[in-house]
């Protein structure tokens, strides 16, 4: 059960990294074109906060699995 949750958490971390990278590209493109980046930066900050939770969850599951064997 823990292994399955870990696999899911690993997927969330990977997907989060992709979302963050894409959002950073969006922020840069908006800035290059002289547009307001406030909303895009706020969304990026939300993605980064969520990523911290995903990484924490993944790390906790890794530790639990390691403790089992």
KEKEVO-98583 format. One record per atom (N, C-alpha, C): residue in three letters; atom name; residue number from 1; x, y, z. Coordinates in steps of 0.001 Angstrom, whole numbers, plus 524288, in hexadecimal, padded with zeros to 5 digits. Each point is the difference from the previous one (the first is absolute). Example, Ala and Ser with C-alpha at 12.3 -4.5 7.8 and 13.67 -1.06 7.14 Angstrom:
BEGIN
+-----+----+-----+-------+-------+-------+
!   r !  a !   k !    xx !    yy !    zz !
+-----+----+-----+-------+-------+-------+
! ala !  N !   1 ! 83386 ! 7E9C6 ! 81E78 !
! ala ! CA !   1 ! 7FC86 ! 804A6 ! 80000 !
! ala !  C !   1 ! 80384 ! 804B0 ! 80000 !
! ser !  N !   2 ! 7FEA2 ! 8041A ! 7FD30 !
! ser ! CA !   2 ! 80334 ! 804A6 ! 8003C !
! ser !  C !   2 ! 7FCFE ! 80442 ! 802DA !
+-----+----+-----+-------+-------+-------+
This chain:
BEGIN
+-----+----+-----+-------+-------+-------+
!   r !  a !   k !    xx !    yy !    zz !
+-----+----+-----+-------+-------+-------+
! unk !  N !   1 ! 8033D ! 7FB5B ! 80000 !
! unk ! CA !   1 ! 7FCC3 ! 804A5 ! 80000 !
! unk !  C !   1 ! 8036F ! 804EC ! 80000 !
! unk !  N !   2 ! 803FF ! 8001D ! 80343 !
! unk ! CA !   2 ! 80377 ! 80487 ! 80031 !
! unk !  C !   2 ! 802D0 ! 800A8 ! 7FAC9 !
! unk !  N !   3 ! 80199 ! 7FBB1 ! 7FDA9 !
! unk ! CA !   3 ! 802B9 ! 80041 ! 7FAF9 !
! unk !  C !   3 ! 7FC86 ! 80269 ! 7FBD2 !
! unk !  N !   4 ! 7FB11 ! 7FEA8 ! 80002 !
! unk ! CA !   4 ! 7FC5B ! 80239 ! 7FC2D !
! unk !  C !   4 ! 7FF4C ! 805D4 ! 800E5 !
! unk !  N !   5 ! 7FF9F ! 8018A ! 804E3 !
! unk ! CA !   5 ! 7FF79 ! 80595 ! 80131 !
! unk !  C !   5 ! 804F9 ! 802F2 ! 7FE90 !
! unk !  N !   6 ! 80478 ! 7FD78 ! 800E1 !
! unk ! CA !   6 ! 804F1 ! 8026F ! 7FE8B !
! unk !  C !   6 ! 8004C ! 800CE ! 7FA1C !
! unk !  N !   7 ! 7FE63 ! 7FC22 ! 7FD1D !
! unk ! CA !   7 ! 7FFFE ! 8007D ! 7FA4A !
! unk !  C !   7 ! 7FC96 ! 80493 ! 7FE45 !
! unk !  N !   8 ! 7FB83 ! 80081 ! 80277 !
! unk ! CA !   8 ! 7FC7E ! 80455 ! 7FEC0 !
! unk !  C !   8 ! 80283 ! 80538 ! 8017A !
! unk !  N !   9 ! 80283 ! 80032 ! 80487 !
! unk ! CA !   9 ! 8028B ! 804CA ! 801C2 !
! unk !  C !   9 ! 8047A ! 80181 ! 7FC5A !
! unk !  N !  10 ! 802E5 ! 7FC20 ! 7FE2C !
! unk ! CA !  10 ! 80436 ! 8010C ! 7FC41 !
! unk !  C !  10 ! 7FDC7 ! 80279 ! 7FB0B !
! unk !  N !  11 ! 7FB8D ! 7FE0D ! 7FE4B !
! unk ! CA !  11 ! 7FD67 ! 80238 ! 7FB6F !
! unk !  C !  11 ! 7FE53 ! 805A1 ! 800E8 !
! unk !  N !  12 ! 7FE12 ! 80115 ! 804B0 !
! unk ! CA !  12 ! 7FE69 ! 80559 ! 80145 !
! unk !  C !  12 ! 804A9 ! 803B3 ! 7FFF6 !
! unk !  N !  13 ! 80467 ! 7FE2B ! 8020C !
! unk ! CA !  13 ! 804B1 ! 80344 ! 80010 !
! unk !  C !  13 ! 801C4 ! 80126 ! 7FA6B !
! unk !  N !  14 ! 80018 ! 7FC0E ! 7FCC3 !
! unk ! CA !  14 ! 8019D ! 800BA ! 7FA93 !
! unk !  C !  14 ! 7FC5A ! 803BD ! 7FD22 !
! unk !  N !  15 ! 7FAFB ! 7FF33 ! 800A2 !
! unk ! CA !  15 ! 7FC33 ! 8036D ! 7FD71 !
! unk !  C !  15 ! 80074 ! 80594 ! 80213 !
! unk !  N !  16 ! 800E7 ! 80081 ! 8050F !
! unk ! CA !  16 ! 800B2 ! 80529 ! 8024C !
! unk !  C !  16 ! 804AD ! 802D1 ! 7FDB5 !
! unk !  N !  17 ! 80446 ! 7FD29 ! 7FF41 !
! unk ! CA !  17 ! 804A8 ! 80258 ! 7FD9D !
! unk !  C !  17 ! 7FECB ! 80203 ! 7FA85 !
! unk !  N !  18 ! 7FCF8 ! 7FCFB ! 7FD23 !
! unk ! CA !  18 ! 7FE8D ! 80193 ! 7FAB0 !
! unk !  C !  18 ! 7FC92 ! 804DE ! 80012 !
! unk !  N !  19 ! 7FC40 ! 8002E ! 8038F !
! unk ! CA !  19 ! 7FC8B ! 80493 ! 80065 !
! unk !  C !  19 ! 80314 ! 804E6 ! 8016B !
! unk !  N !  20 ! 8039E ! 7FF5E ! 803AC !
! unk ! CA !  20 ! 80328 ! 80479 ! 801A9 !
! unk !  C !  20 ! 8035E ! 801FA ! 7FB7F !
! unk !  N !  21 ! 80279 ! 7FC7C ! 7FD3B !
! unk ! CA !  21 ! 8034E ! 80195 ! 7FB99 !
! unk !  C !  21 ! 7FCC8 ! 802D9 ! 7FBE0 !
! unk !  N !  22 ! 7FB70 ! 7FDE9 ! 7FECE !
! unk ! CA !  22 ! 7FCA2 ! 80275 ! 7FC13 !
! unk !  C !  22 ! 7FE28 ! 8055D ! 801D6 !
! unk !  N !  23 ! 7FE90 ! 80061 ! 804F9 !
! unk ! CA !  23 ! 7FE23 ! 80506 ! 801FD !
! unk !  C !  23 ! 80459 ! 80407 ! 8000E !
! unk !  N !  24 ! 804C8 ! 7FE59 ! 80117 !
! unk ! CA !  24 ! 8046C ! 8039E ! 7FFC5 !
! unk !  C !  24 ! 800BB ! 80207 ! 7FA71 !
! unk !  N !  25 ! 7FF33 ! 7FCA4 ! 7FC2A !
! unk ! CA !  25 ! 80053 ! 801A9 ! 7FA89 !
! unk !  C !  25 ! 7FBCC ! 80412 ! 7FECA !
! unk !  N !  26 ! 7FB60 ! 7FF1B ! 80209 !
! unk ! CA !  26 ! 7FBB1 ! 803A9 ! 7FF22 !
! unk !  C !  26 ! 80144 ! 8054B ! 8026C !
! unk !  N !  27 ! 801F8 ! 7FFF1 ! 804C6 !
! unk ! CA !  27 ! 8016E ! 804E5 ! 802A4 !
! unk !  C !  27 ! 80420 ! 802E2 ! 7FCCC !
! unk !  N !  28 ! 803F0 ! 7FD36 ! 7FE3F !
! unk ! CA !  28 ! 80431 ! 80273 ! 7FCF4 !
! unk !  C !  28 ! 7FDEE ! 80241 ! 7FAE7 !
! unk !  N !  29 ! 7FC9F ! 7FD12 ! 7FD68 !
! unk ! CA !  29 ! 7FDD3 ! 801DC ! 7FB06 !
! unk !  C !  29 ! 7FCB1 ! 804E3 ! 800D1 !
! unk !  N !  30 ! 7FCC0 ! 7FFF7 ! 8040E !
! unk ! CA !  30 ! 7FCD5 ! 8049E ! 8012C !
! unk !  C !  30 ! 80377 ! 804B5 ! 80132 !
! unk !  N !  31 ! 8040F ! 7FF1E ! 80318 !
! unk ! CA !  31 ! 80393 ! 8044A ! 80162 !
! unk !  C !  31 ! 802C1 ! 80212 ! 7FB26 !
! unk !  N !  32 ! 801B9 ! 7FC7C ! 7FC95 !
! unk ! CA !  32 ! 802A9 ! 801A0 ! 7FB31 !
! unk !  C !  32 ! 7FC7F ! 80350 ! 7FC8D !
! unk !  N !  33 ! 7FAF1 ! 7FEFB ! 80034 !
! unk ! CA !  33 ! 7FC4D ! 802E6 ! 7FCBB !
! unk !  C !  33 ! 7FDD3 ! 804D6 ! 802BB !
! unk !  N !  34 ! 801E4 ! 800EE ! 804C0 !
! unk ! CA !  34 ! 7FE58 ! 8049D ! 802D8 !
! unk !  C !  34 ! 7FABA ! 7FF98 ! 802A7 !
! unk !  N !  35 ! 7FE0F ! 7FB41 ! 800A6 !
! unk ! CA !  35 ! 7FAE3 ! 7FF3E ! 8027E !
! unk !  C !  35 ! 80093 ! 7FFA4 ! 805F0 !
! unk !  N !  36 ! 7FBB6 ! 800D7 ! 802A3 !
! unk ! CA !  36 ! 7FFCE ! 7FF63 ! 805AD !
! unk !  C !  36 ! 800A3 ! 7FA30 ! 80149 !
! unk !  N !  37 ! 803A2 ! 7FEC6 ! 8036C !
! unk ! CA !  37 ! 8011A ! 7FA87 ! 80157 !
! unk !  C !  37 ! 7FDEE ! 7FE7F ! 80563 !
! unk !  N !  38 ! 7FD26 ! 8037C ! 80284 !
! unk ! CA !  38 ! 7FE5B ! 7FF17 ! 80569 !
! unk !  C !  38 ! 7FCE1 ! 7FAED ! 80094 !
! unk !  N !  39 ! 7FC1D ! 7FF44 ! 7FCC5 !
! unk ! CA !  39 ! 7FCBD ! 7FB52 ! 80070 !
! unk !  C !  39 ! 80324 ! 7FB10 ! 7FEBF !
! unk !  N !  40 ! 80346 ! 8005B ! 7FC13 !
! unk ! CA !  40 ! 80330 ! 7FB81 ! 7FE83 !
! unk !  C !  40 ! 803EE ! 7FEAB ! 80446 !
! unk !  N !  41 ! 80223 ! 803F9 ! 8027D !
! unk ! CA !  41 ! 803AB ! 7FF1B ! 80457 !
! unk !  C !  41 ! 7FD34 ! 7FDB5 ! 804B9 !
! unk !  N !  42 ! 7FB41 ! 801B9 ! 800F2 !
! unk ! CA !  42 ! 7FCEB ! 7FDDE ! 80457 !
! unk !  C !  42 ! 7FEE0 ! 7FA35 ! 7FF17 !
! unk !  N !  43 ! 7FE98 ! 7FEAE ! 7FB3A !
! unk ! CA !  43 ! 7FF0E ! 7FA81 ! 7FEC3 !
! unk !  C !  43 ! 80507 ! 7FCD9 ! 8009B !
! unk !  N !  44 ! 80458 ! 8022B ! 7FE50 !
! unk ! CA !  44 ! 8050B ! 7FD68 ! 800A7 !
! unk !  C !  44 ! 80118 ! 7FF0E ! 805CA !
! unk !  N !  45 ! 7FF03 ! 803D1 ! 80343 !
! unk ! CA !  45 ! 800DC ! 7FF6B ! 805A1 !
! unk !  C !  45 ! 7FC8C ! 7FBAD ! 80239 !
! unk !  N !  46 ! 7FB32 ! 7FF9E ! 7FE1D !
! unk ! CA !  46 ! 7FC7F ! 7FBD5 ! 801BE !
! unk !  C !  46 ! 80214 ! 7FAAD ! 7FE54 !
! unk !  N !  47 ! 801DE ! 7FFA6 ! 7FB2D !
! unk ! CA !  47 ! 8024C ! 7FB15 ! 7FE25 !
! unk !  C !  47 ! 804B9 ! 7FE85 ! 80358 !
! unk !  N !  48 ! 8033D ! 803DC ! 8014A !
! unk ! CA !  48 ! 804AB ! 7FEEE ! 80320 !
! unk !  C !  48 ! 7FE96 ! 7FE46 ! 80589 !
! unk !  N !  49 ! 7FC00 ! 80269 ! 80247 !
! unk ! CA !  49 ! 7FE33 ! 7FE62 ! 80532 !
! unk !  C !  49 ! 7FDD9 ! 7FA6D ! 7FFDF !
! unk !  N !  50 ! 7FCF9 ! 7FED9 ! 7FC0D !
! unk ! CA !  50 ! 7FDD8 ! 7FABF ! 7FF75 !
! unk !  C !  50 ! 80458 ! 7FC03 ! 7FF28 !
! unk !  N !  51 ! 803FF ! 80187 ! 7FD17 !
! unk ! CA !  51 ! 80462 ! 7FC7E ! 7FF05 !
! unk !  C !  51 ! 802CA ! 7FEA0 ! 80519 !
! unk !  N !  52 ! 80082 ! 803C6 ! 80373 !
! unk ! CA !  52 ! 8026C ! 7FEF4 ! 80515 !
! unk !  C !  52 ! 7FCF8 ! 7FBC6 ! 802ED !
! unk !  N !  53 ! 7FAD7 ! 8003A ! 7FFAE !
! unk ! CA !  53 ! 7FCC5 ! 7FC06 ! 80282 !
! unk !  C !  53 ! 800C5 ! 7FAAD ! 7FD76 !
! unk !  N !  54 ! 8003B ! 7FFE7 ! 7FAD6 !
! unk ! CA !  54 ! 800D6 ! 7FB12 ! 7FD36 !
! unk !  C !  54 ! 80548 ! 7FD9A ! 8016F !
! unk !  N !  55 ! 80406 ! 80330 ! 8002B !
! unk ! CA !  55 ! 80538 ! 7FE0F ! 8014E !
! unk !  C !  55 ! 80016 ! 7FDFA ! 8059C !
! unk !  N !  56 ! 7FD8E ! 802D4 ! 8037D !
! unk ! CA !  56 ! 7FFC2 ! 7FE61 ! 80576 !
! unk !  C !  56 ! 7FD2C ! 7FAC4 ! 8008D !
! unk !  N !  57 ! 7FBAE ! 7FF70 ! 7FD3E !
! unk ! CA !  57 ! 7FD0B ! 7FB24 ! 80024 !
! unk !  C !  57 ! 8033D ! 7FB7E ! 7FDCE !
! unk !  N !  58 ! 80291 ! 800FD ! 7FB94 !
! unk ! CA !  58 ! 8035C ! 7FC04 ! 7FDA4 !
! unk !  C !  58 ! 80457 ! 7FE5D ! 803B4 !
! unk !  N !  59 ! 8027F ! 803C7 ! 80272 !
! unk ! CA !  59 ! 8044E ! 7FED8 ! 8038F !
! unk !  C !  59 ! 7FE1E ! 7FCEA ! 804BD !
! unk !  N !  60 ! 7FB6A ! 80159 ! 801FC !
! unk ! CA !  60 ! 7FDBE ! 7FD26 ! 80469 !
! unk !  C !  60 ! 7FEF1 ! 7FA59 ! 7FE87 !
! unk !  N !  61 ! 7FDD9 ! 7FF34 ! 7FB62 !
! unk ! CA !  61 ! 7FED5 ! 7FAB3 ! 7FE39 !
! unk !  C !  61 ! 804FC ! 7FCDF ! 7FF17 !
! unk !  N !  62 ! 80400 ! 80283 ! 7FDEB !
! unk ! CA !  62 ! 8050E ! 7FD59 ! 7FF49 !
! unk !  C !  62 ! 80220 ! 7FE28 ! 8054A !
! unk !  N !  63 ! 7FF9E ! 8036D ! 803E6 !
! unk ! CA !  63 ! 801EB ! 7FEAE ! 80539 !
! unk !  C !  63 ! 7FCE4 ! 7FB8C ! 8025D !
! unk !  N !  64 ! 7FAE1 ! 8001B ! 7FF55 !
! unk ! CA !  64 ! 7FCB8 ! 7FBBF ! 80200 !
! unk !  C !  64 ! 80169 ! 7FAD4 ! 7FD72 !
! unk !  N !  65 ! 800C1 ! 8001E ! 7FAF4 !
! unk ! CA !  65 ! 8014F ! 7FB34 ! 7FD26 !
! unk !  C !  65 ! 80560 ! 7FDFE ! 801AE !
! unk !  N !  66 ! 803B3 ! 80389 ! 800B3 !
! unk ! CA !  66 ! 80538 ! 7FE6E ! 801B1 !
! unk !  C !  66 ! 7FFE2 ! 7FDA4 ! 80576 !
! unk !  N !  67 ! 7FCA2 ! 80208 ! 80359 !
! unk ! CA !  67 ! 7FF96 ! 7FE0D ! 8055C !
! unk !  C !  67 ! 7FDC0 ! 7FA7C ! 8002B !
! unk !  N !  68 ! 7FD0F ! 7FEAA ! 7FC07 !
! unk ! CA !  68 ! 7FD9D ! 7FAC5 ! 7FFD4 !
! unk !  C !  68 ! 803D7 ! 7FBC9 ! 7FE3E !
! unk !  N !  69 ! 80409 ! 8019D ! 7FD78 !
! unk ! CA !  69 ! 80364 ! 7FBCF ! 7FE49 !
! unk !  C !  69 ! 804AC ! 801D0 ! 7FD53 !
+-----+----+-----+-------+-------+-------+
